[in-house]
C-alpha cells in the first residue's frame, strides 16, 4: 500500500513531497518513509500501480501546488517509482489530470479519467497511459457525459464502471457510468480460409504418404533410420519451438528488452556435450528411448519412474500447447476455443497416427518453413507501416534500451547475463540430452554422423530465428509507440500482443498465412509429444508388462493405439482447462512436474561420467533434486531460470555422494560410461 503526496492543509500549511509505504505483510513496522519524487510538492495528485514490463511500479501524475493563500497552478509532470530499485524516474510527456482518477487496466494500461487541465473548466477527456510504450492517448468523451473527479473505477467484463463523484466544485452526481471496448478485429475472409485449408491438406498428404512405410514399431518410432539429416534438424527445431514460444518471445521483447536472447540461443553452448557425449551413447546402445540407458546403467525402477514422469509431463504439455494458442486464435478469428482445440488436436493426431515419426518429422519441417515465413511477414509489414522502416525501430528501440542484453552483475536472483548463461547451459543439456521428444530424433538417421549434422542444423537455425522473434517483438513495441491509438485496452495480457497485431493490422490472405503459422507452431510440438509419449509407453512400460510381445505388427498396433489414447487424453486435458478455467492448475501442475524432471540431466550425467554411481545413489539424487528445488522455489534465493540448474547439480552431487556410501558393485559398467568409450577408442 502506498501513500503519495501527503497533503496537510490548514492555516498557511503547504503541500509536501512526503511518500510513504505500508507493508501489508508486516504491518508491525508501520508506515515507512521512502525517497520523494524529484519534482515539486503537490496536492490532488493522481496515482496508480501498474507493471512496466519488468516490475510492478507506482505511478504519480499531475496534482497542483499549494502554498498558503497564493494562487495555485496545475502540475503536468509524471513519475514512476520502482520499489525493487528504490528509485524514481520522470515520465515523458504532459499529464494535466489534477484531481482526476487513475486506475490500472489490463496488463499495462493506466486509465486517467477527467480532472482539471489548468484552466477554469473540468477536463472531459479519457486518457490511456501505456507503461511499456510510455505513450499517452486521448479519447474524447461526449458532451452529454459528465466525467466526475475524485471517483473510483472498476473493471466490468469488457469495459469499466465509474462510480459517483464530483462533476463540478461542490456538486456530486449519483450517476454510474459504464464504458465498453470497441473491437477493430479483422475476421477471416475466404482467401484466409483457403490458405489455412491448403496448409491442412499438405499435412494430411504427408501423413498419408508416409503411412505406407509403417510396417513395424521400429518404423513407427525410429523411421527405420530413413529420415535425412536436414529434416531431422528442422524437426528438432520445430519440436523445441511451440506456439507459446511463437507468441511469448515477441511478447517478452515487446514488454522488456533482449535480456533473454542468450537463453534462447544457449543451444550453442550445449552442442559439444550433445554431439560428443550423448548421441554416441544412444546410437551405440541402439535404444528407442533415452530411459533405456537408465535401466542399463542403474535398474528398471529408475527407468520406469523417469518414463512415467515424462509421459505425464507430455500429457500436460499437450494440454497447454493446445489451450493457449486456441485462446489467441479465438481473439484473431472469433472461432470457438473448443473448436480450435479440437481442430488442432484431431488433425495432429490423424497424421501422427498414419505416418509415425516420419510424418511427424516431415510435417515439422514444413511447419518450420510456415512459422518462420509468418514471422518474417509480420516484421516486413511492421517496417512498411513505420515512417523510416527498420530505421524507426532501431532508433527508437536503441534510445529506450530495448536491445539491452542484461546486467553484467553477478546476481543469481535477477536475470542478469551471468544468470542467463548459466541457466541456458544446464537447461539445454537437460532438454537436448534427455528429453525423449528430442532424443528420438537422434535415432531416426542412418548414421551417427547424420544425427550430429541434424543437431548442427538446429543450432544454426536457432540463433537467427531467436533474433528474428526478438526483432518482431521490438518492432511491435516501436509500432505501438508510434501509433499508440492502435493499442486497445482489449489487450489485457502482454502475451497476446502478436495475435492482437495480426488481428487488427494485417490484410486478407496475409492474415491466413499468420494463422497457419500459429497452427504450425502448436501442431509441431503437439505431434512430437503424442509420438514420443507413445514411444515411452510402449518401449519402457508395455514391453516390461508384456515381455512376450515381440511381433512387429502387434507392437505397431499397440503403438498406434497408445498414440490415440494419449493424444485424446491430452486434447481432453486442454478442453477441461478451457471449460473450467483452471489455468492456474496448469501452473501448479507444470511446476510440480518441472521439479520432478529438473534433475534428469544430472542423473544422466551421473551415469555417463562416473564409475561409482549406483542405483541407491541415483534414487537419492532424484529425491534430493526434488527437495532442493522446492526449497529454492520457496526461498527465492535464485532466479526461476536457474531451477533446472539447481535440480541438475543437486541430483549429480547428492547422487555421487550417496553412491559412495554403498559398497562398490562387481558389475562392470565401464561400457556405459565415458571410460568404456575411451577403452574402445584405444
N, C-alpha and C positions, 0 to 999 in steps of 0.2 A: 504494500500500500504506500502511495506517495502523497506527499503534501507539498505542493509547489506554490511559490509566490505568496507566502504567508502575509496577509494584509491586515494591518492594525489601524483601525480608524478611531477618530475622536480628536478633540482639541489639538489641532496642529500636528498630528501624527502623520508621517509619510509612509508611502508604500515601501516594502522591503524586498530584499533578494534572498530571503530565507528559503531553504529547501531541505525537507525532512523525509525520512523513511521510517516506516514501521514494519518490522519483520513479523509476519503473522505466524510464523513457525517458532518464534522466540520472542513472545510479547513481553517477557520479563525485562528485556533490555530497554523497552520503551521506545520513544521516538529518537532517532539518531539524526544528527545534523550532517548534511552532505555538502560538497562544494556547490556554491551558487553558479548559475548560468553566467556567461561572460557578457551580459547585456545590462541595460538599466533596470532599476526596480520597477515593479508594475503591480497593478490590481486588475481584477476581472480578466485574468489570462485564461486561455483555453488549453486544455491538456488531455492527452490520451496515451495509452500504452499500446505499442504495436511492434511487430517484428520488422527488422530492416534487412532480412535475408540471412544475417549471421546470428543476431541476438535479439531478444525482446528488449526494446528500448522505451524510454519515456520521452514524449514529445511535448514541447511547450510552445504555444503560438500566441502572438499579439498581446493584448492587455493595454492598460493605459497607465500613464504616470499620475502621481498624486502627491502634492506637497502643500499641506496647509490649505490656504484659501486661493492659491494661484490657479490659473487655468490649466486644464489637462489636455494632453494630446494622446492620440491612439498610436501605439507601437505596432509596427508591421513586420517585425522580425520573428524568426522561429529558431528553435534549438532542439537538439537531440542529446539525451543523456544515456550513455551506455553503462549499465551497472557493473558489467564484468570488467570494463576498463576503468570505471570510476571517473570518466571524463565527459565534458560537454563538447558539442560541435555545432557551429552555426549552420543553418539550412539556407540554401539558395532561394531567392525569390522573396515576395512580399505576402503577408498573411493578415489582411485587415479584417479580423474577425473578433474583435474585442467584445466580451460578454456573450459570445455565441456559444455553441455547443460542439464538442468534439466526441467522436465515438469510433472505436476500431470496427472495421467491417471486413469480412473475409480474411484472407491471409496477410495482405499487405496494404490495404486501403485504410485511410482515416477520413471519416465524414466530418466536414466543417460546415455547420448549419447556421445560417443567419449571422447576427451580430451587428456591431457598429463599424462602419468603414472610415470613420474620421470626419464625416460630415454630420449634419444635424438629423439625418434620416437613418432609419434602420436598413440593413442590407438584406435584400431578398434573394441572395444567391446561395445555392447549394454548391459547395466546393468538395472536390475529391483530391486528397493528397496521397500519392503513391510512394511508399517508403523505399522501394527498390530503385525505381527510375528517378525518384526525387522530383516529381513533377506535380503541378497543381492545375486541375481542370475546373473550370467554372461551368455550372449548369443553371441557366436562368429558371426562375420559378414564376408561374403565372401571377399576375397582379391580383387575382381573386384569392390567392392563398397568402395568409399572414404567417410567416415563419417566426415562431416565438424564440426568445432568448432565455438563457438560464433554464433549460429544459432537459429532458432525457431522451435518448434514442435507443430503441430496442430492435434487434433483428426479428424479422417476421417472414419466415419461409423465403420467398424470392424478393423480399423488399424490406422496408423499415417502418417502424411506428415511432411517431414523435408525440410525446405526451404534452400535457398542458404547460404553458409558460407565459412569459410576459411579451405582448406584442407591441406595446408602447410603454413609456415610463409610467408605472403605477397601474397599468391596465393588463390584467391576465385573461387568458382565454380558456374555456372549458373544452375546446375542440381537440379531438385526437386526429392527427394526420397520418395517412398511410401512403408510402411511396412504393412503386413496383419497378422492377428492372425490365427494360425492353431488350429483346434479343435481336441481333442482326446476323444470326447464323444462316449460312447458305446451305440449303438442303441438297441432297444428291439429285443430279439430273440423270437422264437416260444415258448420256455419254459416260458419266462416272460409274454407273451401274455396269455398263458394258466393259469398262476397263477392269473392274473388280471381277466380273464374271470370267473374263479371259484369263485372269490370274488363277482363279479357282480351277478352271478347266485344265490349265497347264499342270497344276498339282495332281489332279485326278489322272491325267495321262501318264505322268511319271510313275505314280503308284501302280497303274495297270501294267505298264511296260516292264517294270522290274518284278512283278508278281510271278512272271514265267520262270524266273531264276530261283524261286524259293522252293527247294526240294528237301532240305534238312534244316535242323535248328542251327547248324553252323552257318548255313546260308542266311538264315533269318537274323542271327545275332552278329555275325562277323563278315557277312557279304562274300564268303568264300575267298576272301583276300583279293577280290577283283576291283576294288574301288581305287581309282587313280589318286596319286598323292595330292594333286592340286585341288581335287574335290574334297579330300579329307581335310585339307587346310581350311577351305571355305566352310566346311561343315563344323569344324571346331569353333571357328569364329562365330558362326550363326548360333551354335549352341550356347556359347557364353554370352551372347548379346540378345537380351529379351526385349519385349515391348516395354517393360518397365524401364530398362536402360535407355531405350529409344526416346522415352519421354523424360526420364529422370536426369540424364546427363545435360541436355539442353536446359532443363529447369534449374539445375544446380548452377550452371554457368550464368544463366539469366539472373538468378537471385543473389549469387555471391560473386565468386571470381574463378580463377583456374587452379585453385589450390589442390583439387582432386585429380588434376590431369596426370600427375605422376603415378597416382594409384591405379588408374585405368591403363596406363602404359607399362605397368610393372612386370608384365609377362617377359619383357626383355631380360630382366634380372634372373628370372626363373628358368629360362630356356636352357642354359648349360646344364643345370641339375636334371631337368626333364630328359634331355636327349642323351646325356651321358650315364645317368643312373637309373631312372625309372623305365624308360622304353626298352633298353636291353634286357632287363629282368622280365618284364611282361612278355616280350617276344620269345625269350629263351625258354620260359616256363610254359609257353603256349596256353595261357589262361584265357578264359572267356570273360571273367570279371576280375576286378582288382582284388576282390576279397578272397579269391582262391589262394593268393600269395599268403594271406594271413593264416590260413589253415596250414599251409605247408611249413610256415615259419614258426607258428605257435600251436594252435589246436583248433578243432572245428567250432568250439564255443565262441572264440574271438571272431571267427569269420561270420558266423550266423548273426551275432549281435550287431556287428557293423553293417551287415547287409540289410537287416530288418530296419535299422535306423535310417539307412539310405532310402529304402522303399517308402517309409513313412514320410520322409522329407520330400521325396519326389511327388507324392500324392498332394501334400500341402502346397508344393511349388506349382503343380498343375492348376490347383485352385486359384492361387493368387495371380498366376500368369494369365488365366482366363478372365478373372474378375476385373482387375484394374484396367486393362485395355478396353474391356467392354464398357466400363464407365466412360472412358474417353470417347469411344465410338458412339455411345448414346448422346454425348454432347454434340458431336460432329454431325451425325447422321439422323438423330432422332429415333433410331432403331431401339426397340425394347432391349434392356440389358440381358434379360433371359434369352432372347433371340440371338443376341451377339455371342453369348457364352455357348449356347447350343450349336450355333453355326460353326464357330471355330473349333469346338471340341469334336463334333461329329466328322467334319472334313479332315481334321488332323488324324483322327482315329482311323478313318477309311483308308487313306493312302499308307499309313503306318502298318495297318493290318495286312494290306495287299503286298507291299513291297519290302517290308522289313527294313533293316538298317541301310540297304542300298537305296531304297526310296527316300528314307529319311535324309541320307547324305546328299543325294542329288537335288532333292527339293530345298534343302537348306542352302545349297549353292545358288539356286535360283532366287531364294528369298533374300540372300545377302545382296545380290545384284539389285533387286527391287528396293531393299531397305536403304542401301547407300544412294541409289538413284533418287529416292524420295528426299533424303537429307540434302543432297546437292541441289535439288529443285527448290526446296524451301530457301536455302541460302541465296541462290541466284535471284529468286523473286524478291526477297527482302532487300537485297542490294539494289535492284532496279527501282524499288519504291523509295529509296532514300536519295537525297539531293546529289551527293557525291559518291554514290555507290559504296564500294568497300571502304573508301576513304573516310566516309562519315562514321562507319563502325569503328575503324581503327583509331581515329582521332578522339571520338567521344569516349570510347572504352579505355583508351590509354590514359586520358585525363582523369577518369574516375577510378583508375587502378583495377579495372576488371581483368587484366591479364596477369595479375599477381599470382605467383606460384606458391605463396605461403611464406610464413615467417621462417627464418633460419635458426631461431632459438630452439634449444633442446628442451622442450616442454612436452612430455608424453601425454599430458592431459588435454592438449589442444592439437588440432590437425595441422601441426607445423610440417615443414618439408621433411624433417627427420622422422617424424611420426608416420607420415605417409609412405616414405621409402621403406621403413622397417615393416610396416603393415603389409605393403603390397608384395614384398618378397615372400613372407610366410603364407599369405593368403593365396598367392599364385602357385606356390609349391603344393599346398593342400589341394587346390582346385585342379590343377593340371597334372598332378601326380597321383591323386587318389579318387577323384570324382569319377564314378563309372560312366557318366554321360560323356566325359572327355576321353578317359582311358580306353573306352570301347572303340574309339576312332583309330587308336594306335594299332589295333589288331585287325583292321579291315584292309590293309595294304598287302601287297605281295611280299615285300621285304622290309627289314628294319630301316634300311636307308630311305625308303619312300615314306615311312612313318615319320622319320626325322624331318624330311623335307616338308611334310604336312604341317609340322609344328612351326617350321620357319615361315611358311606361308601365313599362318595365323598371326605370328608375331609381327610380320611385315605389314599385315593389314591393320592390326590393332592400333598402331601408332597414328597413321594418317586418319583412320576412322575416328579415333578418340578426339584428335584435333578438330576434325570436321564437326562432330557433335557439340563440342565445346564452342566452336565458332558459331554454330547455329544458335545456341543459347545466348551468346553475346550479341549476335545480330538482332535477335528478338528484343533484347534489352535496349539496343540503340533505336530500333524501330518505335517502340512504345515510349521511349524518352523523347523522340522527335515528334511522335503523334500520340500524345497522352490521352486524347479524347477517344482513341480506339480501344483503350484498355478499360473494359467494363468492370463494375463491381461483381458481375456474374462469375468472374474468375476467383473463386473462393479458395482455391488451392493452387499454389505456385507450380505444382507438378502438372497442372492442366494447361500451362501457358502455350505449349506447342499445339495441342488439339484446339485451343481457342483461336490461335492464329490461323490455322488451316481452315477452320470452320467459318471464319469471318473475312478472310482476305484472298483466298485462292479462287481462281476461275474454274469453271466446269471442265472436266477432263483431268486437269492437274489435281483437283481435289480427289478424284477417284484413284489416281496414282498414289497419293499420300496415304489414303485409306488402305490401299493394298499394301503399302509399306508397314502400316500398323499391324495389319493382319499377318504379314510376313514375319515381323519381329516376334509376335506372340506365338505363331504356329511353329517356328523353327525350334524354340525352346520346348514347346508342348510335345511335339513328336519325339524329341530326344528323351524327354522324361518318360513318356509312355514306353518306348522301346528299351531304354536302359533299366527301368524298374522291372519290366517283364524279364529281361536278361538276368537280373539279380535274383528274381524269384525262382525261375526255372533252374538256373545253374547252382545257386547257393542253398536253396531250400527244398525245391521239389525233388531234385536228384538225391538229396540227403534222406528225405522221407520215403522216396521210392527208388532205391538203388538199382532195382532191376530194370528201370525204364531206360532202355538203350536204343530202341528203334527210332531211326531218324524221322520217319513220318509221324510217329506218335508224339515225339518231342516237339515237332513243328506245330502239330495241332495244339499241344499244351502251351507252346509259346504264343500262338495267336489268341488262344482263349485267355491267357493271363494278361496279354496286352489289352484285350477287350475289357476285361473286368477292371483292371487297374485304371484304364483310361476313363471308363464310365464312373468309377469312384471319384477320380479327380474332377470330372465335369460336375458330378453331384455335389462335391465339396464346394465348388465355385457357386453353384446355384443356391446352396444353403447359405453361404456367406452373403449372397446378394439379397436373398429373401428376408433373412433375419438381421441384416446389417451388423454382422459380428466381425467387422474388420479388425477391431481391437483384439478379438480372439486369435486372429491370424498373427498379429504382432507377438502375442504371448507364445503361440504355437511355434513360430519361426525362431523365437528367442530360445525356447527350450531345446528344440532340435539343433539349433546352431551351437548351443552349448555342448550337446552330445556329440556332434560331428566335429567340433573345433579341434579336438586333439588327434584327429585321424592322421593328419600329416605327420605329427610327431611319432605316432605309432608305427607308421610305415618306415620312417627314417630310423627308428629304433631297431627295427628288424633288419634293415638293409645294412646299417653301418656298424653294428656291434655284434660280437660273438656271444657276449654274456647274457643278452636279452632272452627271457623265457616267458612262458605263459603267465606265471604269477606276476612278473614284472609288468607284462602287457596289461593285464586286468587292473593292477594297481595304478598304472599310468592313465588308463581311461577314466577310472574313478577320480583320480586326483585332478585331471583336467576339468571335469565337471564341477568339482568343488571349487577349484581356483577361479574358474570363470564366473561362477555365481557370486563369489566374494568380490571379484574385480568389478562385476556389473553393479553390485550394491554400493561399493565404496567410492567409485568414480575416480580411482587413482590414475587410471589411464583412459585415453580416448577410446570410444567404441570401435574405432578402426583396428585397434590392437587386440581385440578379443581373440581373434584367430591366432595371434602371436602368443598370447599368454596360454591358450589351450595347447598349442603346438609344443612350446617349451616345457610346460609343466608335465605333459604326458611323457615327453622324452626323458627329462631329468628324473622324475619320480619313478618311471618305468625302469630306468637303468639302475638306480639305487636299490629299488625293491628286488631286482633280479640278483643283485649281489648278496642278498640275504638268504638265497636258496642255493644249495649245493649245485655245482656245475653238472649239467647233464652229460652223459656219454654220447648222446646223439650228435652226429656230425651235421652241422647246419651251415658249413662254410659255403656250400654251393648256393645258398640262399642269401648270402651277404656279398659285399664288395670284395671280400678277401678271397672267396671262391673264384670270383671273376679274374682276380689277379693271378691266381694259380693257373687257371685255364689259359690265360694270355701268355704266361711264362712257358 
